[in-house]
Amino acid sequence: MNTLHVRSVPDDLYERLQQLAHSRNRSLSAQVITMLAQAIEDEERRKKQAKILTSIQRRRFKAPKNAPSSLELLREDRGR
């Protein structure tokens, strides 16, 4: 297993991490690993959602350039 060293962690962030770890009955290292794993999962989920959204946007119906507007079609239909 690899080791990751993080430098220059602000004091207030370190204290908040310690409090969170303590409240969840975890060591500081276990809490940071859990949070990093969750952050990566969230980022992967965001990328997947963005890809799906782009796919949906590409499939949206676009009327041909010379197609009459819906207003024109309604007026034509009412004129019958």
N, CA, C and O atoms as a Tinker XYZ file with bonds, in Angstrom:
   320  protein
     1  N      0.848000   -1.170000    0.000000    73     2
     2  CA     0.000000    0.000000    0.000000    64     1     3
     3  C      0.896000    1.236000    0.000000    63     2     4     5
     4  O      1.937000    1.261000    0.656000    81     3
     5  N      0.487000    2.237000   -0.727000    73     3     6
     6  CA     1.273000    3.466000   -0.851000    64     5     7
     7  C      1.029000    4.418000    0.308000    63     6     8     9
     8  O      0.032000    4.312000    1.022000    81     7
     9  N      1.950000    5.340000    0.478000    73     7    10
    10  CA     1.843000    6.355000    1.514000    64     9    11
    11  C      1.764000    7.715000    0.846000    63    10    12    13
    12  O      2.485000    7.992000   -0.113000    81    11
    13  N      0.896000    8.547000    1.354000    73    11    14
    14  CA     0.724000    9.897000    0.829000    64    13    15
    15  C      0.980000   10.882000    1.964000    63    14    16    17
    16  O      0.347000   10.814000    3.018000    81    15
    17  N      1.910000   11.792000    1.734000    73    15    18
    18  CA     2.198000   12.825000    2.726000    64    17    19
    19  C      1.632000   14.139000    2.211000    63    18    20    21
    20  O      1.812000   14.493000    1.046000    81    19
    21  N      0.952000   14.849000    3.082000    73    19    22
    22  CA     0.369000   16.138000    2.704000    64    21    23
    23  C      0.986000   17.200000    3.606000    63    22    24    25
    24  O      0.993000   17.077000    4.830000    81    23
    25  N      1.496000   18.230000    2.976000    73    23    26
    26  CA     2.148000   19.303000    3.740000    64    25    27
    27  C      1.287000   20.546000    3.758000    63    26    28    29
    28  O      0.396000   20.716000    2.926000    81    27
    29  N      1.557000   21.383000    4.685000    73    27    30
    30  CA     0.937000   22.709000    4.812000    64    29    31
    31  C     -0.582000   22.645000    4.934000    63    30    32    33
    32  O     -1.299000   23.428000    4.309000    81    31
    33  N     -1.058000   21.717000    5.733000    73    31    34
    34  CA    -2.498000   21.632000    5.994000    64    33    35
    35  C     -2.834000   22.738000    6.992000    63    34    36    37
    36  O     -2.247000   22.799000    8.072000    81    35
    37  N     -3.778000   23.614000    6.634000    73    35    38
    38  CA    -4.140000   24.687000    7.566000    64    37    39
    39  C     -4.633000   24.110000    8.906000    63    38    40    41
    40  O     -5.288000   23.068000    8.951000    81    39
    41  N     -4.301000   24.809000    9.977000    73    39    42
    42  CA    -4.647000   24.332000   11.321000    64    41    43
    43  C     -6.141000   24.077000   11.483000    63    42    44    45
    44  O     -6.547000   23.060000   12.045000    81    43
    45  N     -6.960000   25.010000   10.986000    73    43    46
    46  CA    -8.408000   24.841000   11.171000    64    45    47
    47  C     -8.924000   23.620000   10.406000    63    46    48    49
    48  O     -9.808000   22.921000   10.899000    81    47
    49  N     -8.395000   23.354000    9.223000    73    47    50
    50  CA    -8.800000   22.175000    8.454000    64    49    51
    51  C     -8.371000   20.901000    9.172000    63    50    52    53
    52  O     -9.129000   19.934000    9.243000    81    51
    53  N     -7.168000   20.907000    9.694000    73    51    54
    54  CA    -6.660000   19.739000   10.425000    64    53    55
    55  C     -7.543000   19.438000   11.639000    63    54    56    57
    56  O     -7.879000   18.284000   11.904000    81    55
    57  N     -7.908000   20.481000   12.362000    73    55    58
    58  CA    -8.763000   20.302000   13.541000    64    57    59
    59  C    -10.140000   19.776000   13.152000    63    58    60    61
    60  O    -10.690000   18.906000   13.827000    81    59
    61  N    -10.692000   20.302000   12.068000    73    59    62
    62  CA   -11.999000   19.830000   11.601000    64    61    63
    63  C    -11.933000   18.368000   11.177000    63    62    64    65
    64  O    -12.851000   17.595000   11.450000    81    63
    65  N    -10.847000   17.992000   10.508000    73    63    66
    66  CA   -10.666000   16.589000   10.130000    64    65    67
    67  C    -10.563000   15.697000   11.365000    63    66    68    69
    68  O    -11.153000   14.618000   11.412000    81    67
    69  N     -9.818000   16.149000   12.351000    73    67    70
    70  CA    -9.690000   15.382000   13.587000    64    69    71
    71  C    -11.046000   15.216000   14.277000    63    70    72    73
    72  O    -11.377000   14.126000   14.745000    81    71
    73  N    -11.822000   16.289000   14.339000    73    71    74
    74  CA   -13.133000   16.213000   14.974000    64    73    75
    75  C    -14.055000   15.260000   14.225000    63    74    76    77
    76  O    -14.772000   14.469000   14.838000    81    75
    77  N    -14.033000   15.340000   12.910000    73    75    78
    78  CA   -14.867000   14.455000   12.097000    64    77    79
    79  C    -14.456000   13.000000   12.286000    63    78    80    81
    80  O    -15.309000   12.125000   12.435000    81    79
    81  N    -13.165000   12.744000   12.279000    73    79    82
    82  CA   -12.670000   11.382000   12.483000    64    81    83
    83  C    -13.094000   10.855000   13.852000    63    82    84    85
    84  O    -13.535000    9.713000   13.984000    81    83
    85  N    -12.954000   11.698000   14.855000    73    83    86
    86  CA   -13.338000   11.302000   16.213000    64    85    87
    87  C    -14.840000   11.007000   16.300000    63    86    88    89
    88  O    -15.247000   10.034000   16.935000    81    87
    89  N    -15.650000   11.835000   15.668000    73    87    90
    90  CA   -17.107000   11.639000   15.730000    64    89    91
    91  C    -17.547000   10.375000   14.985000    63    90    92    93
    92  O    -18.622000    9.836000   15.247000    81    91
    93  N    -16.716000    9.913000   14.067000    73    91    94
    94  CA   -17.044000    8.697000   13.301000    64    93    95
    95  C    -16.247000    7.489000   13.794000    63    94    96    97
    96  O    -16.267000    6.429000   13.169000    81    95
    97  N    -15.555000    7.652000   14.902000    73    95    98
    98  CA   -14.739000    6.577000   15.483000    64    97    99
    99  C    -13.717000    6.020000   14.493000    63    98   100   101
   100  O    -13.561000    4.807000   14.355000    81    99
   101  N    -13.040000    6.912000   13.824000    73    99   102
   102  CA   -11.996000    6.540000   12.867000    64   101   103
   103  C    -10.701000    7.253000   13.240000    63   102   104   105
   104  O    -10.695000    8.264000   13.944000    81   103
   105  N     -9.619000    6.693000   12.746000    73   103   106
   106  CA    -8.349000    7.408000   12.874000    64   105   107
   107  C     -8.365000    8.547000   11.859000    63   106   108   109
   108  O     -9.178000    8.559000   10.934000    81   107
   109  N     -7.473000    9.483000   12.041000    73   107   110
   110  CA    -7.383000   10.600000   11.106000    64   109   111
   111  C     -7.061000   10.081000    9.703000    63   110   112   113
   112  O     -7.647000   10.537000    8.721000    81   111
   113  N     -6.131000    9.129000    9.608000    73   111   114
   114  CA    -5.778000    8.558000    8.306000    64   113   115
   115  C     -6.965000    7.867000    7.654000    63   114   116   117
   116  O     -7.199000    8.043000    6.458000    81   115
   117  N     -7.715000    7.087000    8.416000    73   115   118
   118  CA    -8.874000    6.383000    7.865000    64   117   119
   119  C     -9.926000    7.374000    7.384000    63   118   120   121
   120  O    -10.567000    7.154000    6.356000    81   119
   121  N    -10.105000    8.462000    8.124000    73   119   122
   122  CA   -11.095000    9.468000    7.728000    64   121   123
   123  C    -10.677000   10.158000    6.435000    63   122   124   125
   124  O    -11.507000   10.375000    5.553000    81   123
   125  N     -9.407000   10.500000    6.318000    73   123   126
   126  CA    -8.920000   11.169000    5.109000    64   125   127
   127  C     -9.031000   10.229000    3.911000    63   126   128   129
   128  O     -9.423000   10.665000    2.829000    81   127
   129  N     -8.699000    8.965000    4.078000    73   127   130
   130  CA    -8.815000    7.994000    2.987000    64   129   131
   131  C    -10.271000    7.853000    2.555000    63   130   132   133
   132  O    -10.567000    7.817000    1.361000    81   131
   133  N    -11.173000    7.775000    3.519000    73   131   134
   134  CA   -12.603000    7.678000    3.211000    64   133   135
   135  C    -13.081000    8.896000    2.439000    63   134   136   137
   136  O    -13.828000    8.767000    1.469000    81   135
   137  N    -12.655000   10.073000    2.864000    73   135   138
   138  CA   -13.070000   11.306000    2.195000    64   137   139
   139  C    -12.472000   11.411000    0.794000    63   138   140   141
   140  O    -13.149000   11.862000   -0.131000    81   139
   141  N    -11.233000   11.008000    0.628000    73   139   142
   142  CA   -10.612000   11.029000   -0.700000    64   141   143
   143  C    -11.323000   10.062000   -1.645000    63   142   144   145
   144  O    -11.576000   10.396000   -2.802000    81   143
   145  N    -11.641000    8.875000   -1.157000    73   143   146
   146  CA   -12.343000    7.892000   -1.988000    64   145   147
   147  C    -13.704000    8.429000   -2.409000    63   146   148   149
   148  O    -14.104000    8.280000   -3.564000    81   147
   149  N    -14.418000    9.056000   -1.469000    73   147   150
   150  CA   -15.731000    9.613000   -1.775000    64   149   151
   151  C    -15.617000   10.756000   -2.784000    63   150   152   153
   152  O    -16.453000   10.879000   -3.679000    81   151
   153  N    -14.594000   11.585000   -2.645000    73   151   154
   154  CA   -14.400000   12.701000   -3.574000    64   153   155
   155  C    -14.125000   12.192000   -4.989000    63   154   156   157
   156  O    -14.614000   12.766000   -5.963000    81   155
   157  N    -13.356000   11.134000   -5.101000    73   155   158
   158  CA   -13.063000   10.561000   -6.418000    64   157   159
   159  C    -14.327000    9.961000   -7.018000    63   158   160   161
   160  O    -14.591000   10.138000   -8.207000    81   159
   161  N    -15.115000    9.248000   -6.205000    73   159   162
   162  CA   -16.378000    8.689000   -6.695000    64   161   163
   163  C    -17.313000    9.800000   -7.170000    63   162   164   165
   164  O    -17.957000    9.670000   -8.211000    81   163
   165  N    -17.387000   10.877000   -6.415000    73   163   166
   166  CA   -18.239000   12.011000   -6.792000    64   165   167
   167  C    -17.786000   12.620000   -8.120000    63   166   168   169
   168  O    -18.610000   12.949000   -8.972000    81   167
   169  N    -16.484000   12.765000   -8.287000    73   167   170
   170  CA   -15.948000   13.344000   -9.525000    64   169   171
   171  C    -16.242000   12.436000  -10.716000    63   170   172   173
   172  O    -16.620000   12.913000  -11.786000    81   171
   173  N    -16.068000   11.130000  -10.530000    73   171   174
   174  CA   -16.376000   10.184000  -11.610000    64   173   175
   175  C    -17.858000   10.215000  -11.955000    63   174   176   177
   176  O    -18.223000   10.121000  -13.127000    81   175
   177  N    -18.714000   10.346000  -10.947000    73   175   178
   178  CA   -20.158000   10.429000  -11.167000    64   177   179
   179  C    -20.501000   11.705000  -11.947000    63   178   180   181
   180  O    -21.328000   11.674000  -12.858000    81   179
   181  N    -19.867000   12.821000  -11.586000    73   179   182
   182  CA   -20.104000   14.076000  -12.298000    64   181   183
   183  C    -19.706000   13.962000  -13.767000    63   182   184   185
   184  O    -20.425000   14.431000  -14.649000    81   183
   185  N    -18.557000   13.338000  -14.025000    73   183   186
   186  CA   -18.102000   13.171000  -15.406000    64   185   187
   187  C    -19.081000   12.301000  -16.189000    63   186   188   189
   188  O    -19.403000   12.605000  -17.337000    81   187
   189  N    -19.551000   11.230000  -15.576000    73   187   190
   190  CA   -20.501000   10.334000  -16.235000    64   189   191
   191  C    -21.807000   11.071000  -16.525000    63   190   192   193
   192  O    -22.369000   10.936000  -17.612000    81   191
   193  N    -22.289000   11.845000  -15.562000    73   191   194
   194  CA   -23.519000   12.611000  -15.766000    64   193   195
   195  C    -23.354000   13.646000  -16.865000    63   194   196   197
   196  O    -24.264000   13.855000  -17.667000    81   195
   197  N    -22.196000   14.297000  -16.906000    73   195   198
   198  CA   -21.943000   15.288000  -17.961000    64   197   199
   199  C    -21.933000   14.623000  -19.325000    63   198   200   201
   200  O    -22.450000   15.177000  -20.296000    81   199
   201  N    -21.346000   13.434000  -19.401000    73   199   202
   202  CA   -21.312000   12.703000  -20.665000    64   201   203
   203  C    -22.727000   12.318000  -21.106000    63   202   204   205
   204  O    -23.064000   12.433000  -22.284000    81   203
   205  N    -23.541000   11.870000  -20.175000    73   203   206
   206  CA   -24.924000   11.499000  -20.485000    64   205   207
   207  C    -25.709000   12.730000  -20.923000    63   206   208   209
   208  O    -26.466000   12.669000  -21.892000    81   207
   209  N    -25.536000   13.844000  -20.220000    73   207   210
   210  CA   -26.232000   15.075000  -20.569000    64   209   211
   211  C    -25.846000   15.545000  -21.973000    63   210   212   213
   212  O    -26.703000   15.967000  -22.749000    81   211
   213  N    -24.564000   15.471000  -22.289000    73   211   214
   214  CA   -24.105000   15.853000  -23.626000    64   213   215
   215  C    -24.744000   14.962000  -24.683000    63   214   216   217
   216  O    -25.151000   15.442000  -25.742000    81   215
   217  N    -24.832000   13.685000  -24.403000    73   215   218
   218  CA   -25.458000   12.742000  -25.328000    64   217   219
   219  C    -26.932000   13.079000  -25.534000    63   218   220   221
   220  O    -27.431000   13.033000  -26.659000    81   219
   221  N    -27.617000   13.411000  -24.468000    73   219   222
   222  CA   -29.037000   13.774000  -24.561000    64   221   223
   223  C    -29.202000   15.057000  -25.361000    63   222   224   225
   224  O    -30.107000   15.163000  -26.188000    81   223
   225  N    -28.341000   16.023000  -25.122000    73   223   226
   226  CA   -28.436000   17.293000  -25.836000    64   225   227
   227  C    -28.188000   17.112000  -27.323000    63   226   228   229
   228  O    -28.801000   17.801000  -28.138000    81   227
   229  N    -27.296000   16.192000  -27.692000    73   227   230
   230  CA   -27.032000   15.934000  -29.104000    64   229   231
   231  C    -28.224000   15.284000  -29.791000    63   230   232   233
   232  O    -28.431000   15.469000  -30.991000    81   231
   233  N    -29.010000   14.520000  -29.028000    73   231   234
   234  CA   -30.141000   13.810000  -29.618000    64   233   235
   235  C    -31.418000   14.643000  -29.660000    63   234   236   237
   236  O    -32.422000   14.204000  -30.221000    81   235
   237  N    -31.393000   15.812000  -29.086000    73   235   238
   238  CA   -32.595000   16.649000  -29.087000    64   237   239
   239  C    -33.031000   16.954000  -30.500000    63   238   240   241
   240  O    -32.209000   17.144000  -31.396000    81   239
   241  N    -34.335000   16.998000  -30.687000    73   239   242
   242  CA   -34.897000   17.264000  -32.008000    64   241   243
   243  C    -34.621000   18.702000  -32.408000    63   242   244   245
   244  O    -34.811000   19.634000  -31.626000    81   243
   245  N    -34.179000   18.858000  -33.621000    73   243   246
   246  CA   -33.999000   20.192000  -34.185000    64   245   247
   247  C    -34.722000   20.204000  -35.521000    63   246   248   249
   248  O    -34.445000   19.388000  -36.400000    81   247
   249  N    -35.648000   21.135000  -35.662000    73   247   250
   250  CA   -36.415000   21.236000  -36.900000    64   249   251
   251  C    -35.503000   21.666000  -38.045000    63   250   252   253
   252  O    -34.550000   22.417000  -37.834000    81   251
   253  N    -35.794000   21.194000  -39.250000    73   251   254
   254  CA   -35.004000   21.637000  -40.401000    64   253   255
   255  C    -35.095000   23.150000  -40.568000    63   254   256   257
   256  O    -36.044000   23.780000  -40.102000    81   255
   257  N    -34.110000   23.717000  -41.229000    73   255   258
   258  CA   -34.037000   25.175000  -41.366000    64   257   259
   259  C    -35.253000   25.760000  -42.080000    63   258   260   261
   260  O    -35.701000   26.848000  -41.719000    81   259
   261  N    -35.790000   25.081000  -43.069000    73   259   262
   262  CA   -36.911000   25.608000  -43.851000    64   261   263
   263  C    -38.268000   25.184000  -43.312000    63   262   264   265
   264  O    -39.284000   25.455000  -43.952000    81   263
   265  N    -38.322000   24.541000  -42.181000    73   263   266
   266  CA   -39.591000   24.068000  -41.619000    64   265   267
   267  C    -40.396000   25.253000  -41.105000    63   266   268   269
   268  O    -39.834000   26.193000  -40.543000    81   267
   269  N    -41.715000   25.212000  -41.296000    73   267   270
   270  CA   -42.549000   26.299000  -40.774000    64   269   271
   271  C    -42.574000   26.252000  -39.243000    63   270   272   273
   272  O    -42.376000   25.201000  -38.633000    81   271
   273  N    -42.818000   27.404000  -38.648000    73   271   274
   274  CA   -42.874000   27.460000  -37.195000    64   273   275
   275  C    -44.172000   26.834000  -36.710000    63   274   276   277
   276  O    -45.118000   26.682000  -37.484000    81   275
   277  N    -44.221000   26.478000  -35.467000    73   275   278
   278  CA   -45.432000   25.886000  -34.906000    64   277   279
   279  C    -46.594000   26.874000  -34.968000    63   278   280   281
   280  O    -47.742000   26.461000  -35.127000    81   279
   281  N    -46.318000   28.154000  -34.847000    73   279   282
   282  CA   -47.360000   29.175000  -34.931000    64   281   283
   283  C    -47.976000   29.179000  -36.330000    63   282   284   285
   284  O    -49.196000   29.248000  -36.478000    81   283
   285  N    -47.136000   29.105000  -37.340000    73   283   286
   286  CA   -47.641000   29.063000  -38.714000    64   285   287
   287  C    -48.488000   27.809000  -38.946000    63   286   288   289
   288  O    -49.522000   27.876000  -39.610000    81   287
   289  N    -48.060000   26.679000  -38.409000    73   287   290
   290  CA   -48.813000   25.435000  -38.565000    64   289   291
   291  C    -50.168000   25.517000  -37.867000    63   290   292   293
   292  O    -51.171000   25.035000  -38.394000    81   291
   293  N    -50.196000   26.127000  -36.682000    73   291   294
   294  CA   -51.462000   26.282000  -35.961000    64   293   295
   295  C    -52.422000   27.188000  -36.739000    63   294   296   297
   296  O    -53.606000   26.874000  -36.862000    81   295
   297  N    -51.925000   28.287000  -37.252000    73   295   298
   298  CA   -52.775000   29.204000  -38.028000    64   297   299
   299  C    -53.324000   28.517000  -39.273000    63   298   300   301
   300  O    -54.491000   28.687000  -39.625000    81   299
   301  N    -52.470000   27.737000  -39.937000    73   299   302
   302  CA   -52.901000   27.013000  -41.129000    64   301   303
   303  C    -53.994000   26.015000  -40.774000    63   302   304   305
   304  O    -54.981000   25.888000  -41.499000    81   303
   305  N    -53.825000   25.311000  -39.667000    73   303   306
   306  CA   -54.796000   24.317000  -39.245000    64   305   307
   307  C    -56.122000   24.964000  -38.859000    63   306   308   309
   308  O    -57.184000   24.427000  -39.173000    81   307
   309  N    -56.075000   26.087000  -38.198000    73   307   310
   310  CA   -57.310000   26.789000  -37.801000    64   309   311
   311  C    -58.038000   27.402000  -38.986000    63   310   312   313
   312  O    -59.248000   27.628000  -38.943000    81   311
   313  N    -57.283000   27.666000  -40.042000    73   311   314
   314  CA   -57.878000   28.257000  -41.234000    64   313   315
   315  C    -58.664000   27.252000  -42.072000    63   314   316   317
   316  O    -59.338000   27.658000  -43.019000    81   315
   317  N    -58.607000   26.015000  -41.774000    73   315   318
   318  CA   -59.324000   25.000000  -42.551000    64   317   319
   319  C    -60.782000   25.012000  -42.282000    63   318   320
   320  O    -61.524000   24.217000  -42.860000    81   319
